[in-house]
């Protein structure tokens, strides 16, 4: 199992809810959300227009993607509570099948992973016994 979170992604008047995978191996210098092309279109992005083309080094090799700096806001929706909204850079991938949360975005959203293997997490500001289960894909 993995840690997946229900998020709200907002760009201007466009608001979309999605399930995003928390990827501890997605190291980024800024809070970043990598999204598939179909989700990009839902929030009003049409790559490659108005983007910066980048090549990302991934476990599967180099990946060409489109970078939109400071292009939206993300927050985690956790049923009884939610995180603060975080300004994010959006990366649009032609190969992604689901949104990916970078390490720096997880940090800004105040996510504490209790078990990657069992998909357990909590917000850092919650008591340690308040453990949440991964969202269903």
MOWOQUI-V32422 format. One record per backbone hydrogen bond with DSSP energy under -1.0 kcal/mol. CO is the residue of the C=O (numbers start at 1). NH is the residue of the N-H. E is the energy in kcal/mol with one decimal. If there is no record, write none. Layout:
((CO NH E) (CO NH E))
//
This chain:
((3 22 -2.9) (4 135 -3.0) (5 20 -2.9) (6 77 -3.0) (7 18 -2.1) (8 75 -1.6) (9 16 -2.6) (10 73 -2.8) (11 14 -2.1) (14 11 -2.8) (16 9 -3.3) (18 7 -3.2) (20 5 -2.7) (21 101 -3.0) (23 26 -1.9) (25 27 -1.5) (26 103 -2.8) (31 89 -2.6) (32 102 -2.1) (33 91 -2.4) (34 100 -2.6) (35 93 -2.6) (36 40 -1.9) (37 41 -2.3) (38 42 -1.5) (39 43 -1.4) (40 45 -3.0) (41 44 -1.3) (46 49 -1.7) (48 51 -1.7) (52 67 -2.9) (54 65 -2.8) (56 63 -2.5) (58 61 -1.7) (63 56 -3.3) (65 54 -2.7) (66 92 -3.1) (67 52 -2.2) (68 90 -2.6) (72 88 -2.9) (73 10 -2.9) (74 86 -2.7) (75 8 -2.6) (76 83 -2.0) (78 80 -1.9) (81 78 -2.6) (86 74 -2.3) (88 71 -1.4) (88 72 -1.4) (89 33 -2.3) (90 68 -2.9) (91 35 -3.1) (92 66 -2.2) (99 21 -2.8) (100 34 -2.3) (101 23 -2.0) (102 106 -2.4) (103 107 -2.0) (104 108 -2.3) (105 109 -2.3) (106 111 -2.4) (107 110 -1.2) (110 124 -2.7) (112 122 -2.0) (115 120 -2.4) (119 134 -1.4) (120 114 -1.9) (120 115 -2.1) (121 132 -4.1) (122 112 -3.2) (123 126 -1.9) (127 130 -2.1) (129 131 -1.5) (132 121 -2.3))
//
